[in-house]
Amino acid sequence: MSAENPPYNPIYITAWTILSIVLGVGFLGAFLLCNHLLAAGHIVWDIIRYLASPFI
């Protein structure tokens, strides 16, 4: 085995792998829970609209 450094950093590969897994699981969860997330977003939007109604 040579004493040269590899052309990549293993820490970067590990970080990108973890980030890819987290984003993949996040997108999968968003896809499977779409209706629940849309309902929650609608509730949040209604609250924001109610709070901002005196300024509009």
ChimeraX commands (.cxc) that place a marker at each C-alpha (Angstrom):
marker #1 position 0.00,0.00,0.00 radius 0.5
marker #1 position 1.38,3.41,-0.90 radius 0.5
marker #1 position 1.97,6.23,1.53 radius 0.5
marker #1 position 0.09,8.73,-0.63 radius 0.5
marker #1 position -3.13,10.28,0.62 radius 0.5
marker #1 position -6.28,9.16,-1.18 radius 0.5
marker #1 position -7.82,11.75,-3.55 radius 0.5
marker #1 position -10.88,12.00,-1.31 radius 0.5
marker #1 position -11.57,12.64,2.33 radius 0.5
marker #1 position -13.47,9.81,4.09 radius 0.5
marker #1 position -15.13,12.34,6.40 radius 0.5
marker #1 position -16.76,14.07,3.41 radius 0.5
marker #1 position -18.03,10.77,2.08 radius 0.5
marker #1 position -19.47,9.88,5.47 radius 0.5
marker #1 position -21.09,13.32,5.82 radius 0.5
marker #1 position -22.66,13.14,2.34 radius 0.5
marker #1 position -23.89,9.61,3.02 radius 0.5
marker #1 position -25.56,10.65,6.26 radius 0.5
marker #1 position -27.07,13.74,4.62 radius 0.5
marker #1 position -28.41,11.65,1.73 radius 0.5
marker #1 position -30.00,9.13,4.09 radius 0.5
marker #1 position -31.58,11.86,6.23 radius 0.5
marker #1 position -32.98,13.67,3.19 radius 0.5
marker #1 position -34.19,10.41,1.66 radius 0.5
marker #1 position -36.03,9.42,4.83 radius 0.5
marker #1 position -37.41,12.96,5.11 radius 0.5
marker #1 position -38.76,12.93,1.55 radius 0.5
marker #1 position -40.18,9.44,2.04 radius 0.5
marker #1 position -41.93,10.59,5.22 radius 0.5
marker #1 position -43.27,13.68,3.46 radius 0.5
marker #1 position -44.56,11.49,0.62 radius 0.5
marker #1 position -46.26,9.01,2.96 radius 0.5
marker #1 position -47.65,11.67,5.32 radius 0.5
marker #1 position -48.63,14.17,2.63 radius 0.5
marker #1 position -52.28,14.61,3.65 radius 0.5
marker #1 position -51.42,15.06,7.32 radius 0.5
marker #1 position -48.70,17.59,6.52 radius 0.5
marker #1 position -51.02,19.53,4.21 radius 0.5
marker #1 position -53.69,19.63,6.93 radius 0.5
marker #1 position -51.15,20.85,9.48 radius 0.5
marker #1 position -49.89,23.48,7.04 radius 0.5
marker #1 position -53.45,24.65,6.45 radius 0.5
marker #1 position -53.98,25.06,10.19 radius 0.5
marker #1 position -50.73,27.04,10.51 radius 0.5
marker #1 position -51.71,29.23,7.54 radius 0.5
marker #1 position -55.13,29.91,9.12 radius 0.5
marker #1 position -53.45,30.97,12.37 radius 0.5
marker #1 position -51.01,33.28,10.54 radius 0.5
marker #1 position -53.86,34.78,8.50 radius 0.5
marker #1 position -55.92,35.31,11.67 radius 0.5
marker #1 position -53.02,37.00,13.46 radius 0.5
marker #1 position -52.23,39.22,10.45 radius 0.5
marker #1 position -55.85,40.19,9.74 radius 0.5
marker #1 position -55.68,43.48,11.71 radius 0.5
marker #1 position -52.72,44.60,9.57 radius 0.5
marker #1 position -54.22,43.70,6.21 radius 0.5
marker link #1:1,2 radius 0.2
marker link #1:2,3 radius 0.2
marker link #1:3,4 radius 0.2
marker link #1:4,5 radius 0.2
marker link #1:5,6 radius 0.2
marker link #1:6,7 radius 0.2
marker link #1:7,8 radius 0.2
marker link #1:8,9 radius 0.2
marker link #1:9,10 radius 0.2
marker link #1:10,11 radius 0.2
marker link #1:11,12 radius 0.2
marker link #1:12,13 radius 0.2
marker link #1:13,14 radius 0.2
marker link #1:14,15 radius 0.2
marker link #1:15,16 radius 0.2
marker link #1:16,17 radius 0.2
marker link #1:17,18 radius 0.2
marker link #1:18,19 radius 0.2
marker link #1:19,20 radius 0.2
marker link #1:20,21 radius 0.2
marker link #1:21,22 radius 0.2
marker link #1:22,23 radius 0.2
marker link #1:23,24 radius 0.2
marker link #1:24,25 radius 0.2
marker link #1:25,26 radius 0.2
marker link #1:26,27 radius 0.2
marker link #1:27,28 radius 0.2
marker link #1:28,29 radius 0.2
marker link #1:29,30 radius 0.2
marker link #1:30,31 radius 0.2
marker link #1:31,32 radius 0.2
marker link #1:32,33 radius 0.2
marker link #1:33,34 radius 0.2
marker link #1:34,35 radius 0.2
marker link #1:35,36 radius 0.2
marker link #1:36,37 radius 0.2
marker link #1:37,38 radius 0.2
marker link #1:38,39 radius 0.2
marker link #1:39,40 radius 0.2
marker link #1:40,41 radius 0.2
marker link #1:41,42 radius 0.2
marker link #1:42,43 radius 0.2
marker link #1:43,44 radius 0.2
marker link #1:44,45 radius 0.2
marker link #1:45,46 radius 0.2
marker link #1:46,47 radius 0.2
marker link #1:47,48 radius 0.2
marker link #1:48,49 radius 0.2
marker link #1:49,50 radius 0.2
marker link #1:50,51 radius 0.2
marker link #1:51,52 radius 0.2
marker link #1:52,53 radius 0.2
marker link #1:53,54 radius 0.2
marker link #1:54,55 radius 0.2
marker link #1:55,56 radius 0.2
view
